[in-house]
């Protein structure tokens, strides 16, 4: 098989954009299989910085075909504006961008519901969403009243589907102090977007399966991270879709036997956006330094990310639920010069010390830290392990030993070439 999954192994924002872009150099097809425009992936090529929210990170490789698969929720306006922005910068998507006709559409009232809920929620119940309408759209999907991309082919069918959704959400909107939009306004906004999107629609499950059978190399690109997964994350502070590797099969419409390898993305430290438990979070000057040096601000929202020490029990958990074959370690350079460098190696729980990540008991668990040797020499120019300071190599060795998964890639800067490649993407 020639398909690999690239998945976030923490709370998202692990640098999937750079790694997928790097891997796409040897890939034919790149597939986003879950999430929506709440997942911004940042790409840095030379002096150019590009943020993609819906289109796969491989779009900057002109020979790669890009697929938005059926597990996604797609805001039509965001998709069209993203295509236009890429085209304006010389990155054409013509003939190589494909959208599943089974993907669900984020309608104009979904972000409104999202924002009203966040504003009204008690602080202890607030999720900290991006307010992009992801959750309400997935709710429509689960309630079997969703509007799918294929409905854009027939405006009468589109209107009927949108009307069902608006009717169902009207009591909620009014209870939150909002009003449902008139149906004719919703359809009027979608009509010009349909003209742009309908030519891109196809059965992407069949497209991906055919590519695999032909021996083409396929990358399945995840969104968010393992600890935000709806089933396996820090519930209820999670996203509304499957963010683990298993979700790639459901979201892309292929069988598990088609997957060759799973690569997990992990920062050399941890970050989290929004509410929810974060046991290794730093609330001091070191945390602020990591945020500043790492540019830890949401690529979609601009919100400052919470920062903390690397959590090895959480990474072991991610390795287990994803079946990781390799790890791409990102932002190692950010830790350069951090004097009191530590990692979480275990947890103190009411029943004693544990190497496991106590995902459902984080309120009563205490991280146990190990001090590690810092390094001060800049590492952005390193292109092999021997170019790194001994302490940085020891840090990598510690992660490999503790997790039991080899590190395939070490990123030492945001640029494409600021990378140490230890194993090729497709093994």
N, C-alpha and C positions, 0 to 999 in steps of 0.2 A: 504494500500500500504506500501511497505517496502523500498522505494528508497528515499534517501536524497541527496540534492545538497550542496556541499561545495564550496563557491565562494569568490573570493577576493572582498572586499568592498572599496578598495582604488585604488592606482596605481600599484598594484601587490606587490610581495615580502612581503606579510603579514604574512607568516609563515604557508602556507597551507601544506607544507610537514610534519611538526610536528603534526598538528592537524589531518590530514588525517591518518597518521600512528597511532595516538592515537585512532581514531574512528574505524580503521580497526580491532582492537582487538575484536570487536563484529560484524564484517561484513563478508560476504561471497564473495562479488564481489566488486572490485574497478575499476572505469571506468574513463579514461581521455577522454574528449569529444571535446576538441578544442586545437588550438595552436600546437606548435611543439617543437623542441629542443632549442627554445629561452626561455623556461620556466623551470628554474632549481629549484628543490625543495630539500632543505637540511634536512637531517635526522641525528639526533644524538642519538645513542643508546650506553650507557656506554662510553667507550673510542673511539668508532667508529663513524666516520663522513662520511656519504655517500651522494653524490649528484646525483639525478636522473633527467634526462631531458625529456625523453619520457615515460618511464615506470611509472605507477602510484606509488604514495608514499606508498601504502599499500604492496609493494613487500616484505618488511621485515617481514611481517606476513606470515609464511609459509603455512597457510591453506587458505589464500585468493586467489581467481582467479583475475588476472589483465587483463584489456582490454584496447587496444588502438582503440578507436572507429572511425567511418567514418568522423567525423568532424575535425579530426586531419590532419596535414601534417607531414610526417615522412621521415626523412633522413635515408635511409637504412644502411649506414655506421655507423651512430651514434647509431642506434638501436642495431646492432650486437655488437659493441664495448661496449655498456652499458650492454648487456646480459653477455658478457665475463667478464666484470669487476665485476659484481655481483657474477657470478659463482666463480671467483677467490677468493672472500671474503666469500665464503660459503653460498651464498644466491641463491639457485637454482630456475630457472624459468620453469623448465621442467614440462610439463603437465598442467601448470596453467597460461601461458601467451598466449593471443589471440589477433590477429591483424585483423582489418576490411579489407576485400578485396576492400572496397570502399574508404578507406583513400587514400589521394593523396601523391605522392612521391616528395620529394625535390631532384632534380637532380643536378649534379655537377656544372652546370652553374647558378643555381639560387642564391647561395651565392655570386658568382662573380658579377652578376647584382646588387645585394643588395649593395655590397661594392663599386662598381664603382659609383652607384647613390649617395651614402652618401658622397663620396669623391668629386663628381662634383657639388653637390647641393650648392646653396647659403646658407649662415649660417642661414638666416631667414626661409629657406624652409627645412632645414635638420631635419629629424625625430628623429635621434638618435637610429636607429635600432641595433639589435645585429649582423647584417650582416650574419645571418644564412640561408638566402634565403626564409624566411617565406612569406614575401609579394609577391615576384615574383611567388612562388608556388601557393598561393591563387589566384593570377591574372590569371594563367593558368587555374585553376579550374573554375573561373567565366567566362572565355572566351571559355570554353568547349573544351579546348585542353590539359587538364591535363593528367598526367600519374598516374594511380591508382595502388595500391598495387597488385590487382588481375592481372595486366598485367605481373607481374613477373612470372606467371605460364607458359607464352608462350613468348619466347624471340623474335620471329618474330613479334608478336603483340606489344611487348614492344618497339622494334626498330621503328615500324611504328608510335607509339604514341610519342616517344621521338623525332623523326624526325620532326613531326608537331610543337612541342614546339620549337625546335632549329631554325627552319625556321622562326617562328614568332618573336623570340627574336634577330635574327641576326642583323637587322638594329639598334636596340637599343644598342646592345653590341658594334657595330662598332662606333656608334655615341658617345659612352662613352669612346672610346679608347681601347676596348677589342676585342677579336675574339671568335667566337663560337667554341666549342670543336668539334673534329671529332666525328661523330655518333658512329663509331666502338669503339672508346676509352670509350665513355659513357657506351655502352653495355658491353664491356669487364670488366669495373669496377663493373657493377651491377650483372654480371653473378654469381660470387661466393657468393654474398650476397643473391641472389635469393634462392640458395640452402638452406640457413639458415632460410629465412623468410617464404617461401612458406608453410612449414609445420605448421606455426602458423596462417595462414589465415583462416578466417571463416566469416560467416554472424553474426557480433557481435550484430546487432539490435535484431535478433531472440534470441541470447544467453541471452542478458540482459532481454528481455521481458519474456523469459521462467523462468529465475531466480526469477523475481518479482512475477510471477504467482505461483511459488512454495512456496512463502513466505520467500525466502531468503532475506538477508539484503544487499542492494546495495548502494554504495557510488558513486556519480557522482562528480568527482574532476575537478574543473575549473582550468584555467591557466590565468596568468596575473591578472588584476583586473577590476572592474566596470568602472573606469574612463579611462581605455584604450580600452573599448569596441568600436567596429567599428561604431555602431549606437548611443550609449549612452555615449561615452567618450568625452574627450577634443579634438575633431576633429580639424585639421587633425593629431594631435599628438597622434595617437592611434595604436593599433595592427590591424591585418587584419582579425580577426575572432570575434565571439561573446563571450565576456568574462563574460556576465551576466548569471543569473540562467536560463533564458528562452532558452539560447543557448544549455543547457544540453539536452533538448528534441530533438532539431534538430541534434546536434552532435552525440548523442547516438542512435537516431532512435527509440525513445519511445514517447508516448503521454503524455501531461501535466497532465492527470488524474493519472498517475503512480507516481507522486512526492508527498511524504508525508510532508517533511519539507525542508526549505532552511536555511542554516547557513552561515552567512557572517563572513569573517575573517578581522579583523582590528587590526593594531598595536596601541599601546597606544600613538603613535605620527604618523607622516606621512613621507613617503619617495617617491621619484620618480627617475627613471633612464631614461636618454635620454633627449631630448628636450621637450619643451611644457610648458604651464603655471603651476605654483605651488605657489599659493597665500601665503601660510603660511611658505614658505621656509626660513630657517635661514642661514645667510651668516656670522655668527660670531663664537666665540669660543664655544658657547653652541651647535650650529649645528655640529661643529667638534667633540665635546665631545660625542654627541648622536651617530654620525657615528662610532666613535672609540669603545664606550661601546657596541653598538648594532651590531658590525661587519657588518656595512652596506656597503658591497661590493658585486657586482653581482655574484651570484653563477655560472652563465654561462660565463660571460665576465670578471669578476674581477673589473669592473668599480666601482668607488666610487658612492654611491647613494646620491642624494640630500636629505637633511633632513629638517624637519620643525615641527611646532606644530600640534597637532591633529585638524582636520577640522570637526567640528560637522555638519555644513550645508551640506558638501560633504557626510558625513556618513548618514545623513537623506535622501539625494538624493539616495544613494546606497540602503538604506532600502526600499525605494519606488519602484525603478525600478526592484529590485530583489524579492520583497515580503518577506523580511527577517522574519524568525520566531525566530531567535536567533543570538547572536554574540559571536564569540570566540575572546577574546581580548588577543593579544600577546605582548610580550616584555615589560610588565609593569615594570619589574626589571630595565630596561635601564634608566628609569626616576628617579631612586633612587639617591638622592644627587643633583638633578638639582634645584638650589636655586630659580631662577625666572621662575617658571613653569606656563605656560599659555595654553589656548585652544581658538580656534576661535569659537565664538558662533553665529555670524551673519556677514552680509556684509553691508557696506555703498556703495550704488549704486547711479547713477545720479538721481534716482527717490526717494531716501530715504533709510532707513534701511530695511533690509530684512533677514528673517531667512532661505530663500531658497539659494541654491547654484547657483550662476549666471554663469552656465557652458559655455554659449556662449558670455558672457560679462566680462570675468575675467580680461581683460586688463584695464577696467574702474572701477572695483570694488575693495574695500579696506576691508581687514579682520578687524573685531572688536573682540578684545581679552578680555578674562576674566582671571584674575590672580587666581590661585588655590594654596592651601596650599601644600608645598613640604613635602617630608619625607626623612629621612636620614638613617633609620635603614635598613639593608639588608633584602630582602624579598625572596631570592632564596629558602629558606627552608620552606616557607609557603605552607600548603596543605589544608587550609580552609580559609574562609574570616576572621575569628576571629584571624588568625595568622598574618594578615596584620596590619600595622600601620593605625591609624584612618584616616590620610590624604589620604592614598592609597585607603581605602574603600570609602572615599568621592569621589575620582576621578572616581571610578567605578560607584557609585550611580549617579554622574552627567551625565555620558554617557548614562546610562539607562534612566534617566529622560528626557534628551534632545532628544534622538533618539526614545524613545517609544518602544524599543525592548529589551527583557531580555538578559542579558549576561549569556551564558551557560558555558563558559570555560574562565579561566584566566591563561595565561602562565606566569610563573615567572622565566624562564630559558630555555635554549635550550634542556635540557634532557627530556626524556619521562615523568619521574616522577615529574619534576618541574612544576606541573600543579594543578590548583584548578578546580575540576569538579563540576559544580553546576546543570547540567542537562545532562542526557545521550544523546548520539548522535541521537538515534532513538526516543527520546521523551518518 
